[in-house]
Amino acid sequence: MRDVVILVVDDHETVRLGVSAALQHQWGNPSEGGPTIIQADSVETALEAIRSQKVDLAVLDLRLAEGSGLQVAEVVREEDHPTRCVVLTSVRSPKAVIRSFETGVVVAVIEKSQGISPLVEAIEVGVRGHSILTARDAEAARRQLVHDGALDRSLLNDKENRYADLVADGLSDQDIAAQMFVAPTTVRNVLSKIYKKLGIEGRNKLSALVWAERPEGEALQ
């Protein structure tokens, strides 16, 4: 782990210090061949650190006081930083797994209750350029969500998914028709197909399914 820089991001100082100390105990100080460990308490300070120096791996608390550790991971991907990420969470929920995998830079989602060993393993794997989190994990999480009654967008084509979003935004059939440049009867026909594909009864249920998957309405932890 020599010359490796690890960023620990958590808005609770006790947690930051505890994780940092545990990792330092695992590998030793930089003078002993261990990694350099730095800390951040928010999305903003984490991104400042990543943009100002080469960070090999970031340990991200899923839920911060303002925002989510996944916001950091998404910026890492968008700005093409070399940083790999490990997400720490109280509960490894299906939504957290899916969103983590979709960033393309998260190598593992670890529950805090698992202790330090899985985190150490995930960091070592991430630093080597590999990942514990796989497409199979994401697919299993999607199946779990569908089993629990969540929206399965794979059942809908691109146009139908667009209609579903417009319904959830509160648009009437007339409003959707105007936005999509179609007749109101076409809107009603498309919505009927959506209801049949999803096995639901109407627009209220469709709206609820869409809102349940949106960031504003989802409980990541």
TORPA-4810 file (N, C-alpha, C, O; in nm, 3 decimals):
<nodes>
NODE_1_0.082_-0.122_0.000_0.000_0.000_0.000_0.086_0.127_0.000_0.035_0.237_0.022_M
NODE_2_0.214_0.113_-0.024_0.304_0.228_-0.028_0.262_0.324_-0.139_0.228_0.281_-0.250_R
NODE_3_0.265_0.452_-0.110_0.231_0.559_-0.204_0.083_0.563_-0.243_0.046_0.636_-0.335_D
NODE_4_0.000_0.485_-0.176_-0.144_0.487_-0.201_-0.209_0.595_-0.114_-0.176_0.608_0.004_V
NODE_5_-0.301_0.672_-0.173_-0.374_0.774_-0.097_-0.520_0.730_-0.085_-0.587_0.704_-0.185_V
NODE_6_-0.568_0.721_0.038_-0.706_0.681_0.067_-0.779_0.799_0.130_-0.729_0.860_0.225_I
NODE_7_-0.895_0.831_0.078_-0.980_0.939_0.130_-1.097_0.878_0.204_-1.171_0.798_0.148_L
NODE_8_-1.115_0.916_0.330_-1.228_0.868_0.411_-1.329_0.982_0.423_-1.297_1.088_0.476_V
NODE_9_-1.450_0.959_0.373_-1.553_1.064_0.370_-1.669_1.025_0.459_-1.739_0.927_0.432_V
NODE_10_-1.689_1.101_0.565_-1.801_1.079_0.657_-1.826_1.208_0.732_-1.731_1.276_0.771_D
NODE_11_-1.952_1.242_0.754_-1.982_1.368_0.822_-1.977_1.356_0.974_-1.996_1.455_1.045_D
NODE_12_-1.951_1.235_1.026_-1.933_1.217_1.169_-1.785_1.202_1.199_-1.721_1.107_1.154_H
NODE_13_-1.731_1.295_1.275_-1.587_1.294_1.303_-1.542_1.165_1.368_-1.436_1.112_1.335_E
NODE_14_-1.623_1.114_1.460_-1.585_0.990_1.530_-1.569_0.875_1.432_-1.476_0.795_1.444_T
NODE_15_-1.660_0.866_1.337_-1.654_0.759_1.238_-1.531_0.776_1.149_-1.459_0.680_1.123_V
NODE_16_-1.508_0.899_1.102_-1.391_0.926_1.018_-1.262_0.885_1.087_-1.177_0.816_1.030_R
NODE_17_-1.249_0.931_1.212_-1.128_0.902_1.287_-1.114_0.752_1.313_-1.005_0.696_1.305_L
NODE_18_-1.228_0.688_1.343_-1.224_0.545_1.372_-1.185_0.462_1.251_-1.101_0.372_1.261_G
NODE_19_-1.244_0.492_1.136_-1.211_0.419_1.013_-1.065_0.445_0.975_-0.992_0.352_0.939_V
NODE_20_-1.024_0.570_0.982_-0.887_0.606_0.946_-0.786_0.533_1.035_-0.686_0.480_0.987_S
NODE_21_-0.814_0.533_1.165_-0.723_0.467_1.259_-0.716_0.316_1.235_-0.610_0.256_1.242_A
NODE_22_-0.831_0.257_1.205_-0.835_0.112_1.180_-0.756_0.077_1.054_-0.685_-0.024_1.051_A
NODE_23_-0.768_0.159_0.950_-0.695_0.133_0.826_-0.545_0.153_0.847_-0.463_0.078_0.795_L
NODE_24_-0.510_0.256_0.923_-0.368_0.282_0.951_-0.309_0.168_1.033_-0.194_0.128_1.012_Q
NODE_25_-0.388_0.116_1.126_-0.342_0.003_1.207_-0.321_-0.120_1.119_-0.229_-0.199_1.143_H
NODE_26_-0.405_-0.136_1.017_-0.395_-0.252_0.928_-0.266_-0.250_0.847_-0.200_-0.353_0.833_Q
NODE_27_-0.231_-0.134_0.793_-0.119_-0.128_0.699_0.002_-0.050_0.750_0.110_-0.056_0.691_W
NODE_28_-0.015_0.024_0.860_0.095_0.104_0.912_0.095_0.245_0.853_0.016_0.277_0.765_G
NODE_29_0.185_0.326_0.904_0.199_0.463_0.857_0.272_0.465_0.722_0.333_0.365_0.684_N
NODE_30_0.267_0.578_0.651_0.339_0.587_0.524_0.487_0.555_0.537_0.546_0.494_0.447_P
NODE_31_0.548_0.595_0.649_0.691_0.566_0.670_0.717_0.417_0.685_0.830_0.371_0.669_S
NODE_32_0.611_0.341_0.715_0.622_0.196_0.732_0.571_0.121_0.609_0.557_-0.001_0.611_E
NODE_33_0.545_0.195_0.502_0.495_0.132_0.381_0.344_0.132_0.370_0.288_0.071_0.279_G
NODE_34_0.278_0.199_0.463_0.132_0.206_0.460_0.082_0.321_0.374_0.162_0.401_0.325_G
NODE_35_-0.049_0.332_0.357_-0.106_0.437_0.273_-0.112_0.571_0.346_-0.104_0.578_0.469_P
NODE_36_-0.127_0.677_0.268_-0.158_0.808_0.324_-0.309_0.819_0.333_-0.379_0.800_0.234_T
NODE_37_-0.360_0.849_0.451_-0.505_0.857_0.470_-0.544_1.001_0.499_-0.493_1.063_0.593_I
NODE_38_-0.634_1.053_0.416_-0.687_1.188_0.436_-0.836_1.179_0.459_-0.898_1.075_0.436_I
NODE_39_-0.895_1.289_0.507_-1.036_1.285_0.545_-1.114_1.402_0.486_-1.058_1.507_0.455_Q
NODE_40_-1.245_1.380_0.471_-1.337_1.485_0.427_-1.470_1.462_0.495_-1.506_1.349_0.527_A
NODE_41_-1.545_1.571_0.518_-1.670_1.559_0.592_-1.794_1.590_0.509_-1.904_1.598_0.564_D
NODE_42_-1.778_1.609_0.378_-1.892_1.644_0.293_-1.860_1.612_0.148_-1.746_1.582_0.113_S
NODE_43_-1.963_1.618_0.063_-1.941_1.600_-0.081_-1.843_1.705_-0.132_-1.751_1.674_-0.208_V
NODE_44_-1.863_1.830_-0.089_-1.780_1.940_-0.137_-1.634_1.921_-0.100_-1.547_1.934_-0.186_E
NODE_45_-1.606_1.891_0.026_-1.466_1.877_0.068_-1.402_1.752_0.009_-1.282_1.750_-0.016_T
NODE_46_-1.483_1.649_-0.014_-1.431_1.529_-0.077_-1.387_1.558_-0.221_-1.280_1.514_-0.264_A
NODE_47_-1.470_1.631_-0.294_-1.436_1.664_-0.432_-1.317_1.758_-0.439_-1.236_1.750_-0.532_L
NODE_48_-1.305_1.848_-0.342_-1.188_1.935_-0.337_-1.060_1.852_-0.325_-0.961_1.880_-0.392_E
NODE_49_-1.064_1.751_-0.241_-0.946_1.665_-0.221_-0.914_1.587_-0.347_-0.798_1.577_-0.387_A
NODE_50_-1.016_1.531_-0.410_-0.996_1.449_-0.530_-0.945_1.533_-0.647_-0.864_1.487_-0.727_I
NODE_51_-0.992_1.657_-0.655_-0.951_1.744_-0.765_-0.813_1.805_-0.744_-0.748_1.848_-0.840_R
NODE_52_-0.768_1.809_-0.620_-0.641_1.875_-0.591_-0.523_1.779_-0.583_-0.408_1.824_-0.582_S
NODE_53_-0.548_1.651_-0.576_-0.440_1.553_-0.568_-0.489_1.419_-0.619_-0.609_1.398_-0.637_Q
NODE_54_-0.396_1.330_-0.642_-0.433_1.196_-0.687_-0.479_1.113_-0.568_-0.400_1.081_-0.479_K
NODE_55_-0.606_1.078_-0.567_-0.663_0.991_-0.463_-0.689_0.855_-0.527_-0.764_0.845_-0.623_V
NODE_56_-0.626_0.752_-0.473_-0.640_0.619_-0.532_-0.775_0.556_-0.500_-0.835_0.490_-0.585_D
NODE_57_-0.822_0.577_-0.377_-0.950_0.517_-0.338_-1.019_0.604_-0.234_-0.955_0.656_-0.142_L
NODE_58_-1.151_0.619_-0.249_-1.231_0.695_-0.154_-1.330_0.602_-0.085_-1.404_0.528_-0.150_A
NODE_59_-1.332_0.608_0.046_-1.430_0.536_0.126_-1.544_0.633_0.155_-1.525_0.731_0.227_V
NODE_60_-1.660_0.608_0.098_-1.770_0.704_0.100_-1.886_0.658_0.188_-1.941_0.550_0.168_L
NODE_61_-1.921_0.740_0.285_-2.044_0.715_0.359_-2.161_0.739_0.264_-2.165_0.842_0.196_D
NODE_62_-2.255_0.646_0.259_-2.366_0.658_0.164_-2.448_0.783_0.190_-2.479_0.858_0.098_L
NODE_63_-2.482_0.804_0.315_-2.567_0.920_0.347_-2.489_1.021_0.431_-2.447_0.992_0.543_R
NODE_64_-2.471_1.138_0.374_-2.405_1.248_0.443_-2.509_1.350_0.487_-2.625_1.343_0.444_L
NODE_65_-2.470_1.443_0.570_-2.565_1.543_0.619_-2.627_1.621_0.503_-2.746_1.653_0.506_A
NODE_66_-2.547_1.650_0.403_-2.597_1.719_0.284_-2.554_1.639_0.161_-2.444_1.657_0.109_E
NODE_67_-2.642_1.551_0.116_-2.612_1.473_-0.003_-2.576_1.329_0.028_-2.603_1.277_0.136_G
NODE_68_-2.514_1.266_-0.072_-2.479_1.125_-0.063_-2.337_1.103_-0.113_-2.289_1.177_-0.199_S
NODE_69_-2.271_1.002_-0.058_-2.139_0.968_-0.107_-2.142_0.930_-0.255_-2.040_0.943_-0.324_G
NODE_70_-2.256_0.883_-0.303_-2.267_0.847_-0.444_-2.253_0.968_-0.535_-2.216_0.954_-0.651_L
NODE_71_-2.283_1.087_-0.483_-2.260_1.208_-0.563_-2.112_1.224_-0.593_-2.074_1.267_-0.701_Q
NODE_72_-2.030_1.190_-0.497_-1.885_1.196_-0.517_-1.845_1.097_-0.626_-1.769_1.130_-0.717_V
NODE_73_-1.896_0.975_-0.616_-1.863_0.873_-0.714_-1.907_0.914_-0.854_-1.835_0.889_-0.951_A
NODE_74_-2.022_0.976_-0.866_-2.071_1.018_-0.997_-1.983_1.126_-1.058_-1.959_1.126_-1.179_E
NODE_75_-1.934_1.219_-0.976_-1.844_1.322_-1.027_-1.709_1.261_-1.066_-1.649_1.301_-1.165_V
NODE_76_-1.663_1.165_-0.988_-1.539_1.095_-1.022_-1.550_1.036_-1.162_-1.456_1.045_-1.242_V
NODE_77_-1.664_0.975_-1.191_-1.685_0.916_-1.324_-1.693_1.025_-1.432_-1.627_1.016_-1.535_R
NODE_78_-1.773_1.128_-1.406_-1.794_1.233_-1.505_-1.665_1.308_-1.539_-1.642_1.344_-1.654_E
NODE_79_-1.581_1.330_-1.438_-1.457_1.406_-1.458_-1.338_1.314_-1.485_-1.225_1.361_-1.501_E
NODE_80_-1.363_1.186_-1.489_-1.261_1.086_-1.524_-1.139_1.090_-1.432_-1.025_1.089_-1.479_D
NODE_81_-1.165_1.096_-1.301_-1.057_1.086_-1.204_-1.017_0.938_-1.188_-1.100_0.851_-1.213_H
NODE_82_-0.895_0.909_-1.149_-0.850_0.770_-1.134_-0.898_0.705_-1.004_-0.863_0.590_-0.976_P
NODE_83_-0.976_0.775_-0.926_-1.019_0.728_-0.795_-1.122_0.615_-0.805_-1.221_0.627_-0.877_T
NODE_84_-1.098_0.507_-0.734_-1.199_0.402_-0.716_-1.270_0.430_-0.584_-1.215_0.500_-0.498_R
NODE_85_-1.391_0.377_-0.566_-1.470_0.409_-0.447_-1.526_0.284_-0.381_-1.559_0.186_-0.447_C
NODE_86_-1.535_0.291_-0.249_-1.605_0.190_-0.170_-1.713_0.263_-0.091_-1.686_0.364_-0.026_V
NODE_87_-1.835_0.213_-0.098_-1.948_0.275_-0.029_-1.972_0.205_0.103_-1.981_0.082_0.109_V
NODE_88_-1.984_0.283_0.210_-2.021_0.232_0.342_-2.165_0.271_0.371_-2.205_0.385_0.347_L
NODE_89_-2.244_0.178_0.421_-2.384_0.205_0.447_-2.433_0.128_0.569_-2.377_0.024_0.604_T
NODE_90_-2.536_0.180_0.632_-2.595_0.108_0.745_-2.664_-0.020_0.699_-2.658_-0.123_0.766_S
NODE_91_-2.731_-0.011_0.582_-2.801_-0.126_0.525_-2.767_-0.134_0.377_-2.778_-0.035_0.306_V
NODE_92_-2.727_-0.250_0.330_-2.693_-0.270_0.188_-2.822_-0.293_0.110_-2.857_-0.406_0.076_R
NODE_93_-2.892_-0.184_0.082_-3.022_-0.194_0.015_-3.005_-0.219_-0.134_-2.901_-0.186_-0.190_S
NODE_94_-3.107_-0.278_-0.200_-3.099_-0.300_-0.344_-3.076_-0.171_-0.422_-2.999_-0.170_-0.518_P
NODE_95_-3.142_-0.063_-0.382_-3.125_0.064_-0.454_-2.981_0.115_-0.443_-2.926_0.166_-0.541_K
NODE_96_-2.922_0.101_-0.326_-2.784_0.145_-0.309_-2.689_0.063_-0.396_-2.595_0.117_-0.454_A
NODE_97_-2.714_-0.067_-0.404_-2.630_-0.154_-0.486_-2.640_-0.116_-0.633_-2.539_-0.105_-0.702_V
NODE_98_-2.762_-0.095_-0.681_-2.783_-0.061_-0.822_-2.718_0.073_-0.856_-2.646_0.083_-0.956_I
NODE_99_-2.743_0.174_-0.776_-2.686_0.306_-0.805_-2.534_0.305_-0.794_-2.466_0.374_-0.869_R
NODE_100_-2.483_0.227_-0.701_-2.337_0.217_-0.687_-2.277_0.153_-0.812_-2.177_0.202_-0.865_S
NODE_101_-2.336_0.045_-0.857_-2.285_-0.024_-0.975_-2.293_0.066_-1.099_-2.202_0.066_-1.182_F
NODE_102_-2.400_0.143_-1.110_-2.419_0.227_-1.228_-2.317_0.341_-1.236_-2.297_0.396_-1.344_E
NODE_103_-2.253_0.377_-1.126_-2.150_0.481_-1.133_-2.029_0.433_-1.213_-1.959_0.514_-1.275_T
NODE_104_-2.005_0.303_-1.211_-1.890_0.250_-1.282_-1.759_0.263_-1.207_-1.656_0.213_-1.253_G
NODE_105_-1.759_0.330_-1.091_-1.634_0.350_-1.016_-1.641_0.293_-0.875_-1.539_0.290_-0.805_V
NODE_106_-1.758_0.247_-0.831_-1.772_0.187_-0.699_-1.738_0.039_-0.708_-1.797_-0.034_-0.788_V
NODE_107_-1.642_-0.005_-0.628_-1.595_-0.143_-0.635_-1.660_-0.233_-0.531_-1.649_-0.356_-0.539_V
NODE_108_-1.728_-0.173_-0.432_-1.791_-0.254_-0.328_-1.889_-0.169_-0.248_-1.870_-0.048_-0.233_A
NODE_109_-1.993_-0.233_-0.197_-2.087_-0.171_-0.104_-2.080_-0.253_0.024_-2.117_-0.370_0.026_V
NODE_110_-2.032_-0.190_0.131_-2.005_-0.261_0.257_-2.096_-0.208_0.367_-2.111_-0.086_0.382_I
NODE_111_-2.156_-0.297_0.443_-2.235_-0.257_0.559_-2.141_-0.227_0.675_-2.044_-0.299_0.700_E
NODE_112_-2.171_-0.119_0.746_-2.085_-0.078_0.858_-2.078_-0.183_0.966_-1.977_-0.196_1.035_K
NODE_113_-2.186_-0.259_0.982_-2.190_-0.360_1.088_-2.098_-0.478_1.061_-2.074_-0.560_1.149_S
NODE_114_-2.046_-0.488_0.937_-1.959_-0.601_0.903_-1.820_-0.590_0.963_-1.745_-0.688_0.966_Q
NODE_115_-1.785_-0.471_1.010_-1.653_-0.454_1.068_-1.549_-0.413_0.966_-1.582_-0.379_0.852_G
NODE_116_-1.424_-0.416_1.006_-1.317_-0.359_0.924_-1.265_-0.456_0.817_-1.216_-0.410_0.714_I
NODE_117_-1.275_-0.586_0.838_-1.214_-0.682_0.745_-1.268_-0.673_0.603_-1.189_-0.668_0.508_S
NODE_118_-1.402_-0.669_0.583_-1.454_-0.656_0.446_-1.412_-0.524_0.381_-1.390_-0.519_0.260_P
NODE_119_-1.401_-0.419_0.460_-1.359_-0.289_0.407_-1.213_-0.296_0.362_-1.179_-0.247_0.254_L
NODE_120_-1.130_-0.357_0.442_-0.988_-0.374_0.406_-0.976_-0.452_0.276_-0.900_-0.414_0.187_V
NODE_121_-1.050_-0.561_0.265_-1.046_-0.643_0.144_-1.092_-0.563_0.022_-1.030_-0.569_-0.084_E
NODE_122_-1.201_-0.486_0.039_-1.253_-0.407_-0.072_-1.153_-0.301_-0.118_-1.137_-0.278_-0.237_A
NODE_123_-1.087_-0.238_-0.023_-0.987_-0.136_-0.057_-0.871_-0.199_-0.133_-0.826_-0.145_-0.234_I
NODE_124_-0.824_-0.312_-0.086_-0.711_-0.379_-0.153_-0.749_-0.420_-0.295_-0.669_-0.409_-0.387_E
NODE_125_-0.872_-0.468_-0.311_-0.919_-0.507_-0.444_-0.930_-0.384_-0.534_-0.889_-0.387_-0.650_V
NODE_126_-0.986_-0.275_-0.479_-1.003_-0.153_-0.558_-0.871_-0.090_-0.598_-0.858_-0.043_-0.711_G
NODE_127_-0.775_-0.089_-0.509_-0.644_-0.032_-0.539_-0.575_-0.110_-0.651_-0.498_-0.053_-0.729_V
NODE_128_-0.604_-0.239_-0.659_-0.544_-0.322_-0.765_-0.619_-0.307_-0.898_-0.581_-0.366_-0.999_R
NODE_129_-0.726_-0.227_-0.897_-0.801_-0.203_-1.021_-0.912_-0.302_-1.048_-0.962_-0.310_-1.160_G
NODE_130_-0.951_-0.377_-0.946_-1.057_-0.476_-0.962_-1.181_-0.435_-0.882_-1.181_-0.332_-0.815_H
NODE_131_-1.286_-0.517_-0.890_-1.411_-0.482_-0.823_-1.476_-0.606_-0.762_-1.475_-0.714_-0.821_S
NODE_132_-1.531_-0.588_-0.643_-1.611_-0.693_-0.579_-1.756_-0.683_-0.627_-1.825_-0.784_-0.640_I
NODE_133_-1.801_-0.561_-0.654_-1.937_-0.537_-0.699_-1.948_-0.571_-0.847_-1.873_-0.518_-0.929_L
NODE_134_-2.042_-0.658_-0.882_-2.052_-0.707_-1.019_-2.190_-0.680_-1.079_-2.284_-0.642_-1.010_T
NODE_135_-2.198_-0.701_-1.210_-2.327_-0.688_-1.280_-2.428_-0.788_-1.224_-2.548_-0.760_-1.220_A
NODE_136_-2.381_-0.902_-1.181_-2.470_-1.002_-1.122_-2.531_-0.950_-0.992_-2.649_-0.974_-0.965_R
NODE_137_-2.452_-0.877_-0.913_-2.505_-0.817_-0.790_-2.614_-0.716_-0.823_-2.719_-0.713_-0.758_D
NODE_138_-2.589_-0.633_-0.924_-2.687_-0.531_-0.962_-2.815_-0.594_-1.014_-2.924_-0.548_-0.982_A
NODE_139_-2.802_-0.700_-1.092_-2.920_-0.768_-1.146_-3.000_-0.834_-1.034_-3.123_-0.832_-1.035_E
NODE_140_-2.931_-0.893_-0.938_-3.000_-0.954_-0.824_-3.075_-0.847_-0.743_-3.185_-0.871_-0.694_A
NODE_141_-3.013_-0.730_-0.731_-3.079_-0.620_-0.660_-3.203_-0.573_-0.736_-3.306_-0.543_-0.675_A
NODE_142_-3.194_-0.568_-0.869_-3.311_-0.528_-0.949_-3.424_-0.629_-0.934_-3.541_-0.591_-0.922_R
NODE_143_-3.390_-0.756_-0.934_-3.493_-0.860_-0.916_-3.559_-0.847_-0.780_-3.680_-0.868_-0.766_R
NODE_144_-3.480_-0.813_-0.679_-3.536_-0.796_-0.546_-3.633_-0.678_-0.542_-3.739_-0.687_-0.480_Q
NODE_145_-3.597_-0.569_-0.608_-3.686_-0.453_-0.612_-3.818_-0.487_-0.681_-3.925_-0.450_-0.632_L
NODE_146_-3.809_-0.557_-0.793_-3.931_-0.595_-0.864_-4.016_-0.688_-0.778_-4.138_-0.675_-0.774_V
NODE_147_-3.951_-0.779_-0.710_-4.022_-0.870_-0.619_-4.094_-0.792_-0.511_-4.203_-0.830_-0.467_H
NODE_148_-4.033_-0.683_-0.468_-4.093_-0.600_-0.364_-4.194_-0.500_-0.418_-4.248_-0.419_-0.343_D
NODE_149_-4.220_-0.505_-0.549_-4.321_-0.418_-0.609_-4.269_-0.291_-0.671_-4.346_-0.197_-0.692_G
NODE_150_-4.139_-0.284_-0.700_-4.082_-0.164_-0.760_-4.103_-0.163_-0.910_-4.137_-0.265_-0.970_A
NODE_151_-4.083_-0.048_-0.970_-4.098_-0.030_-1.115_-3.985_-0.101_-1.189_-3.867_-0.078_-1.160_L
NODE_152_-4.021_-0.186_-1.284_-3.922_-0.252_-1.369_-3.925_-0.184_-1.505_-4.007_-0.217_-1.591_D
NODE_153_-3.835_-0.088_-1.524_-3.835_-0.011_-1.649_-3.794_-0.095_-1.770_-3.821_-0.056_-1.884_R
NODE_154_-3.731_-0.208_-1.746_-3.690_-0.292_-1.859_-3.811_-0.349_-1.933_-3.798_-0.394_-2.047_S
NODE_155_-3.928_-0.347_-1.869_-4.050_-0.395_-1.934_-4.105_-0.294_-2.034_-4.189_-0.328_-2.117_L
NODE_156_-4.057_-0.171_-2.025_-4.110_-0.063_-2.109_-4.004_-0.020_-2.210_-3.884_-0.028_-2.184_L
NODE_157_-4.051_0.026_-2.327_-3.958_0.082_-2.424_-3.929_0.228_-2.389_-3.987_0.282_-2.294_N
NODE_158_-3.841_0.292_-2.463_-3.800_0.428_-2.431_-3.919_0.524_-2.429_-3.929_0.608_-2.339_D
NODE_159_-4.007_0.513_-2.526_-4.124_0.602_-2.533_-4.214_0.581_-2.412_-4.263_0.677_-2.354_K
NODE_160_-4.236_0.457_-2.376_-4.324_0.427_-2.263_-4.264_0.477_-2.133_-4.336_0.526_-2.046_E
NODE_161_-4.134_0.466_-2.119_-4.069_0.519_-1.999_-4.084_0.670_-1.992_-4.101_0.726_-1.883_N
NODE_162_-4.078_0.736_-2.106_-4.097_0.882_-2.110_-4.239_0.918_-2.068_-4.258_1.012_-1.991_R
NODE_163_-4.338_0.844_-2.116_-4.477_0.867_-2.077_-4.495_0.847_-1.927_-4.565_0.924_-1.861_Y
NODE_164_-4.432_0.743_-1.874_-4.444_0.715_-1.730_-4.390_0.831_-1.647_-4.450_0.869_-1.546_A
NODE_165_-4.278_0.889_-1.691_-4.220_1.004_-1.620_-4.313_1.125_-1.626_-4.327_1.198_-1.528_D
NODE_166_-4.375_1.146_-1.740_-4.465_1.261_-1.755_-4.589_1.245_-1.669_-4.638_1.341_-1.611_L
NODE_167_-4.638_1.124_-1.660_-4.752_1.097_-1.570_-4.713_1.129_-1.427_-4.789_1.193_-1.354_V
NODE_168_-4.594_1.082_-1.385_-4.548_1.107_-1.248_-4.526_1.255_-1.222_-4.538_1.300_-1.108_A
NODE_169_-4.495_1.332_-1.327_-4.477_1.476_-1.312_-4.609_1.551_-1.300_-4.611_1.672_-1.283_D
NODE_170_-4.720_1.477_-1.310_-4.852_1.537_-1.290_-4.919_1.587_-1.416_-5.020_1.657_-1.407_G
NODE_171_-4.867_1.554_-1.533_-4.926_1.602_-1.656_-5.053_1.523_-1.691_-5.059_1.401_-1.671_L
NODE_172_-5.151_1.593_-1.742_-5.274_1.528_-1.787_-5.251_1.465_-1.924_-5.146_1.484_-1.985_S
NODE_173_-5.350_1.388_-1.973_-5.339_1.330_-2.105_-5.322_1.439_-2.211_-5.244_1.423_-2.305_D
NODE_174_-5.395_1.548_-2.195_-5.385_1.659_-2.290_-5.245_1.720_-2.288_-5.188_1.749_-2.393_Q
NODE_175_-5.190_1.738_-2.169_-5.056_1.797_-2.156_-4.950_1.705_-2.218_-4.860_1.751_-2.288_D
NODE_176_-4.964_1.574_-2.192_-4.868_1.479_-2.247_-4.878_1.477_-2.399_-4.777_1.470_-2.469_I
NODE_177_-5.002_1.483_-2.450_-5.022_1.484_-2.595_-4.952_1.603_-2.659_-4.887_1.590_-2.763_A
NODE_178_-4.965_1.720_-2.595_-4.902_1.841_-2.649_-4.750_1.830_-2.645_-4.682_1.875_-2.738_A
NODE_179_-4.696_1.771_-2.539_-4.551_1.761_-2.525_-4.492_1.656_-2.618_-4.381_1.671_-2.668_Q
NODE_180_-4.568_1.550_-2.642_-4.519_1.441_-2.726_-4.562_1.455_-2.872_-4.526_1.372_-2.956_M
NODE_181_-4.641_1.560_-2.901_-4.688_1.586_-3.038_-4.771_1.470_-3.093_-4.752_1.426_-3.207_F
NODE_182_-4.863_1.423_-3.010_-4.953_1.316_-3.051_-5.095_1.352_-3.009_-5.116_1.452_-2.939_V
NODE_183_-5.191_1.272_-3.050_-5.331_1.293_-3.011_-5.355_1.238_-2.871_-5.288_1.142_-2.830_A
NODE_184_-5.448_1.295_-2.796_-5.481_1.243_-2.664_-5.518_1.095_-2.665_-5.489_1.022_-2.570_P
NODE_185_-5.584_1.051_-2.774_-5.619_0.908_-2.781_-5.494_0.821_-2.786_-5.493_0.710_-2.732_T
NODE_186_-5.389_0.871_-2.849_-5.262_0.798_-2.853_-5.203_0.786_-2.713_-5.151_0.681_-2.675_T
NODE_187_-5.212_0.894_-2.636_-5.163_0.892_-2.498_-5.237_0.786_-2.418_-5.176_0.707_-2.347_V
NODE_188_-5.367_0.784_-2.432_-5.446_0.687_-2.356_-5.412_0.544_-2.397_-5.408_0.454_-2.313_R
NODE_189_-5.388_0.523_-2.525_-5.352_0.389_-2.572_-5.216_0.346_-2.517_-5.198_0.232_-2.475_N
NODE_190_-5.121_0.439_-2.519_-4.988_0.407_-2.467_-4.994_0.376_-2.318_-4.933_0.280_-2.271_V
NODE_191_-5.067_0.458_-2.245_-5.078_0.436_-2.100_-5.145_0.301_-2.071_-5.108_0.233_-1.976_L
NODE_192_-5.244_0.265_-2.150_-5.310_0.136_-2.130_-5.210_0.021_-2.148_-5.214_-0.077_-2.074_S
NODE_193_-5.122_0.034_-2.248_-5.020_-0.068_-2.270_-4.923_-0.075_-2.152_-4.881_-0.183_-2.110_K
NODE_194_-4.889_0.044_-2.098_-4.798_0.049_-1.983_-4.861_-0.022_-1.863_-4.796_-0.103_-1.797_I
NODE_195_-4.987_0.009_-1.835_-5.055_-0.053_-1.722_-5.058_-0.205_-1.736_-5.038_-0.279_-1.640_Y
NODE_196_-5.084_-0.250_-1.859_-5.092_-0.395_-1.883_-4.956_-0.459_-1.864_-4.946_-0.565_-1.802_K
NODE_197_-4.851_-0.398_-1.917_-4.716_-0.454_-1.905_-4.672_-0.463_-1.759_-4.608_-0.560_-1.718_K
NODE_198_-4.707_-0.360_-1.681_-4.663_-0.356_-1.542_-4.760_-0.427_-1.448_-4.728_-0.450_-1.331_L
NODE_199_-4.878_-0.462_-1.498_-4.977_-0.530_-1.415_-5.036_-0.440_-1.309_-5.061_-0.484_-1.197_G
NODE_200_-5.059_-0.313_-1.345_-5.116_-0.217_-1.250_-5.247_-0.162_-1.306_-5.281_-0.188_-1.421_I
NODE_201_-5.320_-0.086_-1.224_-5.455_-0.046_-1.260_-5.466_0.094_-1.319_-5.559_0.119_-1.396_E
NODE_202_-5.377_0.186_-1.288_-5.395_0.320_-1.340_-5.281_0.414_-1.311_-5.175_0.374_-1.263_G
NODE_203_-5.304_0.543_-1.343_-5.197_0.641_-1.337_-5.151_0.671_-1.195_-5.035_0.707_-1.175_R
NODE_204_-5.237_0.657_-1.095_-5.194_0.682_-0.957_-5.087_0.582_-0.914_-4.987_0.619_-0.852_N
NODE_205_-5.108_0.454_-0.948_-5.009_0.352_-0.914_-4.882_0.372_-0.994_-4.772_0.355_-0.942_K
NODE_206_-4.896_0.410_-1.122_-4.779_0.436_-1.205_-4.696_0.550_-1.148_-4.574_0.542_-1.141_L
NODE_207_-4.763_0.656_-1.108_-4.694_0.771_-1.048_-4.619_0.730_-0.922_-4.505_0.770_-0.899_S
NODE_208_-4.685_0.648_-0.840_-4.622_0.604_-0.716_-4.496_0.522_-0.743_-4.395_0.537_-0.674_A
NODE_209_-4.502_0.435_-0.845_-4.385_0.353_-0.879_-4.269_0.439_-0.927_-4.154_0.416_-0.890_L
NODE_210_-4.300_0.538_-1.011_-4.193_0.625_-1.062_-4.132_0.707_-0.950_-4.010_0.718_-0.940_V
NODE_211_-4.216_0.766_-0.865_-4.164_0.849_-0.757_-4.083_0.768_-0.657_-3.990_0.821_-0.596_W
NODE_212_-4.118_0.641_-0.640_-4.044_0.558_-0.545_-3.900_0.536_-0.587_-3.814_0.512_-0.503_A
NODE_213_-3.872_0.545_-0.719_-3.736_0.522_-0.766_-3.656_0.650_-0.782_-3.535_0.644_-0.805_E
NODE_214_-3.720_0.765_-0.770_-3.649_0.892_-0.787_-3.569_0.925_-0.661_-3.611_0.891_-0.551_R
NODE_215_-3.454_0.991_-0.676_-3.368_1.022_-0.561_-3.440_1.094_-0.449_-3.414_1.068_-0.332_P
NODE_216_-3.533_1.185_-0.484_-3.602_1.261_-0.380_-3.690_1.173_-0.294_-3.721_1.207_-0.180_E
NODE_217_-3.732_1.058_-0.348_-3.826_0.976_-0.275_-3.768_0.846_-0.225_-3.839_0.767_-0.163_G
NODE_218_-3.641_0.822_-0.250_-3.588_0.693_-0.211_-3.505_0.701_-0.084_-3.436_0.800_-0.059_E
NODE_219_-3.513_0.595_-0.006_-3.431_0.585_0.115_-3.312_0.497_0.081_-3.326_0.375_0.074_A
NODE_220_-3.195_0.557_0.060_-3.078_0.481_0.019_-3.032_0.387_0.130_-2.973_0.282_0.102_L
NODE_221_-3.057_0.425_0.252_-3.013_0.339_0.360_-3.131_0.260_0.413_-3.116_0.180_0.506_Q
</nodes>
